[in-house]
Amino acid sequence: MKPIMMTVVLSLVAALGAMGQTGARVAPPTAQPTLKCAGPNGRACTSQRVHDLAAAAQMASKGSRASLGAIKTLSLASSDGTLKCVQTNGQRCTAEQAQSLYEIGRAINMTVSFDGSDSK
């Protein structure tokens, strides 16, 4: 029974790891991408939608996406959907953080695109 359970557990771990990978290209970690946001209708996000994204990112930072905990500000920078993303150290958000925001946005029916991604 133990060998069967071990095989099942290892298979599950491998499958979950594969599911966590996305096909989107990510810019190098040192790059600071420009983020844009669109709602389900394809129009630029409103400040309320960005607030929802920021709240979801904050919740995710307490779980599997710890890098999002370093985000101090996520706000609407322009009416065309451009986002302002600033870390607690004053630097713009990283590509890793942008990728996480993209994935969270998809989960809440938003499109977050950034330089170097296929998410546009």
Protein Blocks (a to p, Z undefined) as FASTA:
>chain_A
ZZmmmmmmmmmmmmmmmmmpcfbdcddfkbccddddddfkopacdfklmmmmmmmmmmmm
mmmmmmlmmpmbdcdfbfnopacdddfkopacdfklmmmmmmmmmmnopacddehiakZZ
